[in-house]
């Protein structure tokens, strides 16, 4: 039986987040020929509707309002509830981003819907959507199904393959007027201070260059940024490096930081504590550089270099510069 699926499309720094396309690819599998809608919130978001259509959205709901430019839980929740009233979706998909993690529990409570967070894979079995998600800090995976009522799920970035776009497909654009209640506007965001990695979003990066206590200083991280720039990569760090004030906590990868699943993960001067491994062990290829041959990071690394990272980095940077030239 076909289903109606709604996808929240997130815009960040003037472009759609890649996880929005991943969610649309997942929606096509779930819908099984049913309708797929996407929703865009904020000012000047109509420009993104065509690409959502190319990736599978039949309809795109626009709520263009400056009050939605900066995320607030109640503001976004009421906007989505307004769309769901127009498009009664069976399944609602949101990226497992900062917004998705905060918004979906409150949305699920309002809709009395079942919820699965941090899904890394999904399949449809006997007309039921079966989600796969990690447990025990990524040491095991569990399959979950919501047997009745609406379903809300968050999709972990870099895990659902994105289908090729079809530029011949066009989505119907439906404009709605945002109608918030008084309580939705009680919280106002006055300013946003960004301390994240320059350029590439850490949670969606295909390549991550991370450093640990072995980097020794803030200046040591500059070499990591140089390598990251050459590879169009994001910079991450271990909690130890954050605690030592070598990098900001917004770059922390691990159980209490960000979970990343890039195609390539560099671990420079990172010992491989369980807390850190929980945030990056599902990377497709892991390259570790550490002076200690007994460092736990080598147990999960695909490639290991036992050496001083400050001897390895200049060679690696020079070789990549030659390749780029």
N, C-alpha and C positions, 0 to 999 in steps of 0.2 A: 504494500500500500504506500502510495507516495505521501510525502510530508511537506509541510511549509517550514522553511528554515529562514531565520533572520540573523544577519551578521552585522555586528557593530564595526564599522570601518574607522580606524584611528588615524588621525593626521598628526604628524610630528615634524617640526622644522620644515614645514612647507611641502611635505610629501606623505603619501600613504605609507604606513608601516607595512613591511613585508608580511607580517603575521596576518594582516587582513586578507591578503591573497591566499595564504595557507588556509584560513578559515573558509573562504569561498570554495576552495578545492574540496575541503571536507564536507561542505554543505551540499555539493553536487552528489557526493556519494550517499549522503543521508537522504536527500530529497527524492532520489530515485524517480526523476521525472516530474516531481512536484515543483512548486514555486519557490524561488529563492529571492529574498529581498535583502538589501543592505541599507544602513542608515548612516548619514553624515551629520555631524553636529558642529555648530560654530559659524563664524563669519566667512564668506567667500569660499565655501566648500563645494559649490556646484561644479567647479572645474575638474573635480575628481570623479564625477559620475561615469564618464565614458570608460575609464579603465576598469571600474567595477563591473560594468556591463561586459567588457571583453573577457573578464575572468569568471563570468557565470551568473551575475546578478540579473534577474528579470526586471526587478524594480529597485529604484533607489529613492529612499525617503530623505528629504532635505529639511532640516530644521535650522535655518540660517538666522542666528541671533547672537549678538555680541555677548549676551549673558552666558553663552555656552562655549566661549573661546577658551576659558580656563576651567579645568575640571573641578567640579564639586560633586560629592556623592549624591546628594538629593537632587541637584539640578539635572544630572545625567540620568538618574533613575526615573524621574518624572518624564523626561523627554522620551526615554525608551518605552515607558508605559503608554505614552501617548501614541507612539508608532505601533505598539503591539495591539492597541485598541483598534487601529485601522487594518493591521495585518496580523491576524491571530496565529502567530507562529507556533508550531509544535516543538521546535528546537531552536534555541537561541545560542549562538556561538560568539565568544569574545576572546581576544588574545589574552594570554596569561602574562599581562604586563602590569605595571603599577596600577593603572586604571582598572584593568580587568579583575585583579585580585581584590580591589577595594569595592568595586561596584556590584559584582555578581552575587555575593551573599545577601545584600540588601534587596536586590531585584528578585532573587529566589524567594525571599521571605514575603515580599509583596504579592508575588504571583502564586504562592504556595506550591512552588515547583521544586522538583528534585534537581540536585546540582552535583556535577563532577568537576573538580578543579585540576589544572595542570595535566591535561591529556596529552600524551605523546603519540598516540595512534588510535584509530577507531575502525570499526567494521560494522556492517549491518547483518544480523543473524535473526532469521524468523521475524523480520520486521521490527526488531529491537536494535537500538544503537548500543554497541558494546564499546566502551571507552577503556583504553589502557593508560594507567598512570603509575608513576613510581611511588614506592613506600620505603620506609626504613633508610632514609637518606640515599635513595637510589640503588640500594642493594637488592631490591626485589621489585616486581611489578604486579599489579593487581588489575583484573578486568572488572568493570562496573557497568551495571545497566539500571536505568530508571524505568520501572515497569509500568507506571501509569502517570498521567498528567503531563504537564509541560516539562521540558528538559532544558537545563542551562549548563553549558560547559565552557571552560576556558582551555585554549589551545596553547601549548608551550611553543614558543618560536623555534624555527629551524628543525621541526620534526615531521610536519605533514608536507609531502611533496607538492609543489605548486604546478598545476596544469598549465599547458601552453595557452596563452591568450588567443582568442579568436576575435580579430578586429572587425569581423563582419557582424558581430553581435552588438545590439544596442539595448540599453536598459531604459525602461519607462521611468521618467523623473516625476516624482510626486512631492510637491512642496506643501509643508504643513507650517502653521503658525504656532510657535512655542507658547504654551499656556501654563506657566508654572504656578503653583500655589504659593501663598505667602511663606510657608515654612521652607520651601525649596530655595528661597533666596536669602535665608537667614545667614548662611555662611558666605563670606565674600573673600576671594583671594586678592590680596593687595599687591603681592610681588612674588616672583618665582626666581629663586637663586639656583643656578645650574652649576653643579660641580662634577658633572659626568665627564667621561672620556671625550677628548676632542674628536669631532667628526663622526665616526661610525658608532652606532648604537651597540652597546656591549651585549645585550641579550639577543640581538639579531645578527651579530657579526659572523661572517663565514670564517674569519681568522681572528684569533685572540692571542695577544702577546702579554703574558702575565709575569709578574715578578714577586718574589718573596723577601724574607729577611736577608737573603744572600745578596740582594741588590745594594744593601748597606746604607743608602742615602736617597734623598730626593733627587740629587744630581744623577745618581745611578739610573733612575727611572727615565732620564732624558734620552739615554741610549735606546731604551725600550720604545719610547715614542718615535724615535728616528726609524727604527725597524718597522714599527706599525705603519708609519706614513708610507713607507716604500711598498708595503703589502696591502695597503688599503684596509688595515686591520684596526681592531679596538684594543685598548690597553686595559688589563685587569690586574688585580693584585690579591695576595693572600691576606688573611686577617692579621697575621704577624706583621706584614709590611704596613698595614693601616695603623695598627697599634703603635708601631714605631714612628708613625707620622711621616713615612716615606711617600705615602699616597693617600688620597681621600677615601673615606669609607664608601662613597658612591661607586668606587671601582672594585669593591670587594666581591670576590667569587667564592661561594661556599654555602654551607647550610644556612648560615645567618646572613648571607649576602645574596648575590645574584646567581641564578642557575643558568649556565650557558651550554649550548650544544653545537659548537662550530665544526666546520669540516677539518680545521687544523688548530690545535692548541699548543702554544709554546709555554713551557713552565721553566722560567729562569730563576735559579736560587730558591726554589720552593721544595721543601722537604717532603710534602705529601701527607700532611695530617688529615685524619678522617674528615674533619670539618670542611677542609678545602676540596678534597676529592669528591665529596657529595655534590659539589656545585659544578664539576667539570668532567666527571668520569664517563659521561655518555658522548664526549667529543669523538668524532670519527677517527682522527689521527692525533696522537699526543706525542710531543717531542719534549723531553726533559733534559735540562742541563744543570748539573750539580756536582760539586767537588766531592761529595760523600758517596762512595759507591754503594753504601748500604741504605741510602735514602729511600723511604717507602714509595716515593713517586715513581721509581724505576719499575716497581711491580705492576703498574698499570700503563706505563709508557710503551708506545709502539717503537719509538726510537729513543735511545738514551746516550748522552754524552757525559762522561765523567771528566770534568775539567772546570777550570775557573770560568764563569760566565763572561767575565770581562776580557778573557782571551778569545772566546768563541764569538761574541757579538760583533767585533770589528770585522772579522773574517766573513761572517754571514752577511753583514751589511754591504761589504765590498762586492761580494759575489752577486747579491740581488741587484745592486746598482749596475753591474756588468750585464746581467740578464735583461734588465729594463732598458738598457741602452741599445 
